[in-house]
Amino acid sequence: MAEVMSAYGLESVVKLASNESPFTPLPAVEKAIAAQMDGLNRYPDSAARDLKAAIADRHAVGVSQVAVGNGSCELIVNAGEALLDPGTTIIYADPSFAMYPHLAAAAGADAIAVPLAPDGGHDLNAMAAAVDERTRLVVICNPNNPTGVYRSADEIEGFLDLVPDDLAVLVDEAYYDFVTEPDRGRVSVLARSRPNLLVTRTFSKAYGLCGLRIGYAVGSESWVRALQSVRQPFNTNQLAQVAALESLKHPAAIQERIDEAISERERVADALTELGVPFTPSHGNFILMEPPGSGMDAAALHEDLLTRGVIVRNGSALGCPGTLRVTIGAPPENDAFLSALRSIVPV
Ligand SMILES: Cc1ncc(COP(=O)(O)O)c(C=O)c1O
């Protein structure tokens, strides 16, 4: 942010580029973090017992079916490390979360990137068709980053029916909290009866804890054992464990924040429609948009927004050239984005 301010001579900027929460942690969470200061000379609980017990309770599974990680990123990386070898394949959608290709690269495995369907969601039939005897892992990002498109639990279940029962499938639900479909959360229920299914979630988005790095996975004991087999001891720090645990004790306060993000997402979407800016309807805390059809290109629009103090993500950095991804921020941040956009886009 400081570089952008000095590069463009700005007094303030709004950062809507990393799908972060505009909210700082809940006051009770800040208090719980502060209370840990005296104990930081000690290692954290390597097994994160209290946090795992709370997550297991929430999902009605055993503690041995829960893993926690240094962000959900760590658990996704662990999955690649545990399952992939040279000569094997991983399947994921394209464009999707930019980290998945690294799993293949790190293991010397082959990546099969299956293009998204025209609606911006996973083409689950094409992904199932790409599975062969070399496939060790399929990752489904739901809702998908960067498009925000959601596939229903029935569709995910249909995909699971198409692939072998012993093929590891990881559903990355980093943006689960912002989904407004009635079946939200049912994929994690499926994981109770489908031993090949693992669901990852994060405290980085709706819970506003991305700076602490904490996420979790729920699945079968064998999936969780695979993740544990490659994890470092003490992989999650004391402050993150305590903050996540305390956050889980305040579901109503967290839900209020989620509701605000969803209503702001609708407000931004309505404004984009009014401005004639094409975008993909999103179930995440972000919207993927295109420059309006007046010969304006995405890189120029990105730069133009920067000069007005608004940082969004250039889609070309996300494998989506010709687009921009804007995170839904606090109302004044969204106002700043919309007012910058209105001053650029001819009405
Ligand atoms: C799809 C997706 N999965 C996982 C993550 C990583 O989240 P965490 O902060 O829990 O590592 C992100 C972060 O932006 C994401 O977009």
The ligand as an SDF file (V2000), in Angstrom:
LIG
                    3D

 16 16  0  0  0  0  0  0  0  0999 V2000
   -9.4250  -20.7120   -3.1060 C   0  0  0  0  0  0  0  0  0  0  0  0
   -8.5080  -20.4240   -1.9810 C   0  0  0  0  0  0  0  0  0  0  0  0
   -8.1030  -21.4310   -1.2220 N   0  0  0  0  0  0  0  0  0  0  0  0
   -7.2750  -21.2280   -0.1860 C   0  0  0  0  0  0  0  0  0  0  0  0
   -6.8220  -19.9640    0.1050 C   0  0  0  0  0  0  0  0  0  0  0  0
   -5.8280  -19.8100    1.2080 C   0  0  0  0  0  0  0  0  0  0  0  0
   -6.3630  -19.4730    2.3780 O   0  0  0  0  0  0  0  0  0  0  0  0
   -5.5060  -19.5030    3.7050 P   0  0  0  0  0  0  0  0  0  0  0  0
   -5.2980  -18.0920    4.0830 O   0  0  0  0  0  0  0  0  0  0  0  0
   -6.3650  -20.2780    4.6500 O   0  0  0  0  0  0  0  0  0  0  0  0
   -4.2130  -20.2150    3.4540 O   0  0  0  0  0  0  0  0  0  0  0  0
   -7.2150  -18.8790   -0.6510 C   0  0  0  0  0  0  0  0  0  0  0  0
   -6.7240  -17.5310   -0.3380 C   0  0  0  0  0  0  0  0  0  0  0  0
   -6.9600  -16.5500   -0.9670 O   0  0  0  0  0  0  0  0  0  0  0  0
   -8.0820  -19.1110   -1.7300 C   0  0  0  0  0  0  0  0  0  0  0  0
   -8.4810  -18.1190   -2.5330 O   0  0  0  0  0  0  0  0  0  0  0  0
  1  2  1  0
  2  3  1  0
  2 15  2  0
  3  4  2  0
  4  5  1  0
  5  6  1  0
  5 12  2  0
  6  7  1  0
  7  8  1  0
  8  9  2  0
  8 10  1  0
  8 11  1  0
 12 13  1  0
 12 15  1  0
 13 14  2  0
 15 16  1  0
M  END
$$$$
